[in-house]
C-alpha cells in the first residue's frame, strides 16, 4: 500500500531554517504531484507548496520566497526547505500525493502522518 513518511520536524527559533523530508513508497512516484500542507491547532489544514515532475512548483503566498520544494524521483523523496521561520509557522506539516497539481487538500489521495514543527519566538 502507499506510504508517505515525513521527517525533519522539531523545535526551532524564529529566523531559523529547517528541512522536512517525505519518503514515499507503494506508488509510481514520478507520476504524482507531491504537496506539503500544514495544520496549526484549531485551524484548517492549509496548502504550503507542491511540485510536479519535471519541476512545476506552486507556493502559498504566505511562504513564497522563504520556502523551496524539491523532489528526487530516483529516491521517491520530496523535501521542503523553510527559511526565516516565524512563530506562525508552528504546525503539523503533512506530505501528500495526488495525480494533479492542486492546492486543495481534499483532492489529495494519500497522506503522511505529519511531523511537528514548533517555532519559538
C-alpha positions as CSV (number, residue, x, y, z in Angstrom):
1,X,0.0,0.0,0.0
2,X,1.0,3.6,-0.4
3,X,3.0,5.1,2.5
4,X,4.3,8.6,3.0
5,X,6.6,9.2,5.9
6,X,7.6,12.7,6.9
7,X,10.7,13.5,8.9
8,X,12.8,16.5,10.0
9,X,10.4,18.4,12.2
10,X,11.4,19.8,15.6
11,X,11.7,22.9,17.8
12,X,13.5,25.9,16.2
13,X,13.8,29.6,16.9
14,X,12.4,32.5,14.9
15,X,14.6,33.1,11.9
16,X,16.0,29.5,11.8
17,X,15.9,27.2,8.8
18,X,14.5,23.7,8.7
19,X,14.3,20.9,6.1
20,X,11.4,18.5,6.1
21,X,11.6,15.3,4.1
22,X,9.0,12.8,2.9
23,X,9.7,9.3,1.7
24,X,7.1,7.7,-0.5
25,X,6.6,4.0,-1.3
26,X,3.9,1.9,-3.0
27,X,3.2,4.3,-5.8
28,X,4.8,5.3,-9.1
29,X,6.4,8.4,-7.6
30,X,7.2,10.3,-10.7
31,X,3.6,10.3,-11.8
32,X,2.4,12.1,-8.7
33,X,2.3,15.7,-7.6
34,X,3.7,15.9,-4.1
35,X,2.3,18.5,-1.8
36,X,3.1,19.9,1.6
37,X,0.4,21.1,3.9
38,X,0.3,22.3,7.5
39,X,-2.3,22.4,10.2
40,X,-2.0,24.6,13.3
41,X,-4.0,23.9,16.4
42,X,-7.6,25.0,15.9
43,X,-7.1,25.8,12.3
44,X,-7.9,24.1,9.0
45,X,-5.2,22.3,7.0
46,X,-3.6,24.8,4.6
47,X,-1.5,24.4,1.5
48,X,2.2,25.2,1.7
49,X,3.8,24.0,-1.6
50,X,3.6,21.4,-4.3
51,X,5.8,20.0,-7.0
52,X,5.0,18.1,-10.1
53,X,7.6,16.4,-12.3
54,X,9.6,17.6,-14.2
55,X,9.7,20.7,-12.0
56,X,6.5,22.6,-11.9
57,X,6.1,24.2,-8.5
58,X,3.5,26.2,-6.7
59,X,3.7,28.0,-3.3
60,X,1.3,29.6,-1.0
61,X,1.6,33.4,-0.9
62,X,2.3,33.3,2.8
63,X,5.5,31.3,2.3
64,X,6.7,32.4,-1.1
65,X,10.3,33.4,-1.1
66,X,11.1,31.6,2.1
67,X,10.2,28.0,1.1
68,X,11.6,25.7,-1.5
69,X,10.1,22.4,-2.5
70,X,12.2,19.8,-4.4
71,X,11.9,16.2,-5.3
72,X,14.2,13.3,-6.2
73,X,12.3,10.7,-8.2
74,X,15.1,8.2,-8.1
75,X,14.7,8.1,-4.3
76,X,11.0,8.8,-4.2
77,X,11.5,11.7,-1.8
78,X,10.3,15.2,-1.6
79,X,11.8,17.9,0.5
80,X,10.5,21.2,1.9
81,X,13.2,23.7,2.9
82,X,12.0,26.5,5.0
83,X,14.0,29.6,5.8
84,X,13.3,32.6,8.1
85,X,10.8,30.6,10.1
86,X,8.2,32.6,12.1
87,X,6.1,31.5,15.1
88,X,3.0,31.4,12.9
89,X,4.7,28.6,11.1
90,X,4.2,26.3,14.1
91,X,2.0,23.4,12.9
92,X,2.0,19.8,12.0
93,X,3.4,19.5,8.4
94,X,2.0,16.9,6.1
95,X,3.2,15.4,2.9
96,X,0.5,14.4,0.4
97,X,0.3,12.8,-3.1
98,X,-2.0,13.4,-5.9
99,X,-2.2,12.9,-9.7
100,X,-2.7,16.6,-10.5
101,X,-1.2,19.8,-9.1
102,X,-3.7,21.3,-6.8
103,X,-3.8,23.4,-3.6
104,X,-7.0,21.8,-2.3
105,X,-6.3,19.2,0.4
106,X,-9.5,17.3,-0.3
107,X,-8.1,16.5,-3.8
108,X,-5.1,14.6,-2.5
109,X,-5.2,10.9,-2.4
110,X,-2.6,9.9,0.0
111,X,-1.3,11.5,3.2
112,X,1.6,11.0,5.7
113,X,1.2,11.0,9.4
114,X,2.7,14.5,9.8
115,X,5.7,16.0,11.5
116,X,5.5,18.7,14.2
117,X,7.3,22.0,13.6
118,X,7.4,24.4,16.5
119,X,8.9,27.9,16.1
120,X,9.6,29.7,19.3
121,X,9.7,33.5,19.5
